[in-house]
Amino acid sequence: MCGIVGYIGNNDSKEILLKGLEKLEYRGYDSAGIAVKNENGIHVFKAKGRIADLRGIVNENVMAEIGIGHTRWATHGVPSMVNSHPHQSESGRFTLVHNGVIENYDLLKREYLADVRFESETDTEVIVQLVDKFAHEGFETLEAFRNTLKLLHGSYALALLDAEDNETIYVAKNKSPLLVGLGDGFNVVASDAMAMLQVTNQYVELMDKEIVIVAKDEVTIQNLAGETINRTPYTAELDASDIEKGTYPHYMLKEIDEQPAVLRKIIQAYQNDQGQLKIEEEIISAVKAADRIYIIAAGTSYHAGLVGKQFIENLAKVPVEVHISSEFGYNMPLLSERPLFIFISQSGETADSRAVLVQVKEMGYPALTITNVPGSTLSREADYTLLLHAGPEIAVASTKAYTAQLAVLGILAEVTAKSRGLEVSFDLIHELGLAANAMEVLCDSKEIIEVMAREFLSVTRNCFFIGRGIDFYVGLEGALKLKEISYIQAEGFAGGELKHGTIALIEEGTPVIALATQESVNLSIRGNVKEVVARGANPCIISMNGLNMDEDSFVIPEVHELLTPLISVIPLQLLAYYAALHRDCDVDKPRNLAKSVTVE
Ligand code: F6R
């Protein structure tokens, strides 16, 4: 959460910073600011709201070849001008942007900065005031910065300007993502390579507790002890068009439509020359060595984990537990003797999941990360990685990453099963291919689903999703999609569970979206629909071809029963999209949310 950028070179920095922030807006959009420095000093521009608001107040006449910028997702202090970054020290000498949370900021304030007047409610301001305090005591800026970092507990990606130095941006990182981008006669800083793809595709990864001295012709990485570290840059394999909306009105719609192509890409990426699914031998050995798998994830990725459990238990016959990452660390279950941990995370940066990864690595257990972002923190810190190959997912609501997660989990289950000598009664490559075709049919059904969204969701305050077995898990995801972007209160329930309390909420006209894609529970879920209809609900049954009945609202193409979640989620994603659109909500940037949740 929060995005930071920096530029030092020979060109005016304002536009580069603003463009970079626009690309990072998915990380937070409560407020934004930039600070640029020229011979007249440091100029700070801040605005509550979006980058577009910031653009409106930046003084075009200020030219400056060095600058830093920030887009905020509020943690400490409400979204406001005063709490927005960059923050300045009391003397005005230092200016700082920060992504992360400083856990001991209050203590530091009392112990070191009792006589300093603070402007904001943020934890960040403590950092910039501490640098100033050390500088005031006679330390050079680099030393003052280093001394400060040694006192911080928590997560940070930082970029610092010194009003007395025209040559340097000081940068540091711990737990929050940060990259330095290399150019010809300039260098940049960014939370994500996407932000600076406009100027470079050459990046240097930073490790936790490193400091970087960024000049326009040189980048020096040091550890906290002051030792220089050499690191080879890498080329960001991103296509600028991947991060543009093109002709689509929203990223979310574009990403929904990309799902068939992503699925086909995954089938290719995980296939060997003999046309069989493959996964690195050491990963399969780790899965086979485990007596139990623990899937750790948050939000949509957690929902993918629930389906993944069905895949792995059904095909590979390894018991699986699925846990919400923010709960697991504090309430760890009794672990088996030989656990394997699988972290599912689109971004690979989710702080709650990372906290568990750190814990289980300390306990000496093996970990596999399934992520969309190569080189992300969770990928780097786990023993093994499986990539989603979904391309950048920009809309805050996850869509293509979810179906990609399901596909990769399915492939992991199949390859493990075969490697254990277990029979898999169907050809997964073929079935995934059929699923990709079915996805295309669904993506072409937008008009019908838009009408359904109007019919079921245009005036309601709440909505229930019900299903049994694997459909229940897809219902949880459908409810999350709907609530996060349309603000309709939506909950997913196991079909049989509704009558144990929640049915009390059914009123005349309450929409209940029921999934019926599983033969074994087709009649029982329809029985649950009857129960809610008898109490006034407005039912919307989404069934699979072959199991459909006259009263169904929408029928999805037939695919293998185990793979239905890859398909049945698409009408739910589209329902959420159109419900949000009809309500005039900001589909890609829903309120209070951010794409990459890097605070615990
Ligand atoms: C919902 C959504 C979130 C994320 C969650 C975990 O649409 O996107 O619920 O799934 O914040 O994020 P990752 O997968 O990046 O760990």
Boltz pocket constraint, residues with backbone or C-beta under 6 A from the ligand:
constraints:
  - pocket:
      binder: B
      contacts: [[A, 298], [A, 299], [A, 300], [A, 301], [A, 302], [A, 344], [A, 345], [A, 346], [A, 347], [A, 348], [A, 349], [A, 350], [A, 353], [A, 396], [A, 397], [A, 398], [A, 399], [A, 480], [A, 481], [A, 484], [A, 594], [A, 595], [A, 596], [A, 597]]
      max_distance: 6.0
